[in-house]
Structures are given as C-alpha cells and as structure tokens.
Amino acid sequence: MANRCAVCGKGKSTGMQVSHSHIRTKKTWAPNLQPVKAIIDGTTRRIKVCTRCLRSGKVTRAN
C-alpha cells in the first residue's frame, strides 16, 4: 500500500532543507499515517489514515 491517506489522499511532499550556511538539499515529508480498522461499505477493513482525518471524525472505526 502506498504512503497515502485512504480518506483524503494526503501523501508525501517534497521541498528543500536549508541549512544555516544556506546549503540546500532535497527533503521529503511523510504524512502521519496510522493503520486503522474502519467500517467501509458495511465491512471492516484495515486502511491507513492520517491523524487529521482520525481527529476530525471522517473515519468510523470498527472494534
């Protein structure tokens, strides 16, 4: 499974890390994904969801 949220589609983002001497190197930022048992179409499935979607209540968790 890709490093992407199953609800909102949030994935890796890229940019430049800039040091104190202004040397620029490429850097990637990964989303905070958590494996969660969620109810999707009436069945329980394991999906990766970002913590923003978990906190906002976009996912109905299964027990």
N, C-alpha and C positions, 0 to 999 in steps of 0.2 A: 504494500500500500504506500502511496506517495506521502510525502511530508506536507499534507494539505488537510485543512479542516473539512469534514464531511458536510457541515451545515452552511458555512459562509464562504468557503473556498479560500480562506486565507492561507498563503503559502510563504515560501522563502522570499526575502527581499535582499537586494544587493546594494552595495554602496562602497564608499571609500572610508577606510580607517585612517585618520590623520594624526600623526604623532606630534610631539612638542616641536620637533625640528621641521615639521610640515612634510615629512616623507609620507607619501600616500600609497597604501596597499589595499587590494580588494578584500572585502569582507562580506560575509553573508549573515543575515539574522534569521533565525528559525522561530516559528510561532510556538507558543507554549501549548502543545497538544497533549491530551490525556486520553488513554483508552477507556471507553465508557460502554456499558451495556445500555442500549437505548431501545425504545419501542418504535419501530419503523414499519408502517403499514400493518400494524397489529401483531408483528412478530418481534422477538427480541434478537437484536444483532449487536455485535461488537464493532464500534466505529471509533475513529479518532476525532476528537472535538477540541477546539481551542477553548481556553478558560473564559474568554469573553462571552462565548455562546453559552457555556455552562452557567455563568453567573447571571446572565440576562434571562435565563429560563427558556431559551429556544429549543432545548432538548428535554424530552420526557424520559427520565431514567427508569430502567427496569430494576427490580430487586433481585 
